């Protein structure tokens, strides 16, 4: 098996929201898969929890990630980078201006880490929705794009909140920054034996019915999960996914 997959996930749940069908198919084909979680020091939850302390919430969210991995017989190698998430660094979550100097430094730190960590294809979020942590991940990957095989995935639930045209415009902007053509690859729901709704609900501290509905509506509208990349790189993945 020559194909290896690395998934860059800004937070513990982002890879699951965007890529559960893809992860399931790759695991079923015994493709080695590494999940790199970035901003894992956190006190952010979408619903009330017993303790809002940083240590307690960070541990809870890590445990949810392990529970997600258990759905795949813990076949995913998980690496947590233990970076501070956005609310612990600044008083905002969504980018409304150029990245601050400390955020650019984080992007460079992440780029250097990925150069060491990544062996094979790297999946990166497109930063649809402009969550600043997702933007930092994209900035890091843009800086190392020429050195690694990169495939992009659509951020959820944010991609469900905008139009298809807005998604295409966002992808075009990323492609223009890279000076490449990014084509779509639809990983369909066919030949996939996992219930994505049940899988994402593992992240109980982050999940409510609205978010779950948005994730599943996006999947149902596409009848799968959409990836973006250069055709030569997508071809390396397509056979394993049986799209």
Secondary structure, 3 states (H helix, E strand, C coil): CCCEEEEEECCCCHHHHHHHHHHHHHHHCCCEEEEEECCCECCCCCCCCCCCCHHHHHHHHHHHHHHHHHCCCCCCEEEECCCECHHHHCCCCECCCCCCHHHHHHHHHHHHHHHHHCCCEEEEECCCCCEHHHHHHHHHHHHHHHHCEEEEECCCCHHHHCCHHHHHHHHHHHHHHHCCCCEEEEEECCCCCCCHHHHHCCCHHHCCHHHHHHHHHHHHHHCEEEEEECHHHHHHHHHHHCC
